[in-house]
Amino acid sequence: MVLCGDVAVKGDTGKVNTAPTINNELAPITPPDNSVNINRGPSITLPPDNWQGFSLSELDALPKLLNPVSLNVPPRLKRQLGEVVRLRLEVSINSEGEVTLLEIIESPSPELRFPIEQMVKKARFSSPQKDGKTVTAQFIWPLEIAL
């Protein structure tokens, strides 16, 4: 006997018998109870966003760098980098002229991260002002430093 789908063929008599029908009723499905509380742990609360900074174009005047800055580069790295290092740093200047490094946008070497952080900590600018009041400013600081 050969089974083909739901048709059974027996011998060469040309007689075709159909396979029996099976009644497979499924049990009713109960949807899940949506009122169950799932403990997902403590929620995360972000601090209030009370920082307000201005771009350079919004200020009364451009902040001026008040002290010379230098980049302390190890001698081995100086040989690799050449005579001039070009950097682009995203910084924030608070109302006292203190600088915070937000991001290194362009640097010729990842090994300069620590020297850049140290340089930025020592930098001081004139206080940014808007409408005659000291404010916080955020901008891209392009630098070309001779080694």
Beta strands, then each sheet from edge to edge (+ up, - down):
strand 1: 2-4
strand 2: 7-9
strand 3: 16-18
strand 4: 53-54
strand 5: 84-93
strand 6: 99-106
strand 7: 129-130
strand 8: 133-134
strand 9: 136-146
sheet 1: 1+ 2- 3+
sheet 2: 4+ 9+ 5- 6+
sheet 3: 7+ 8-
end
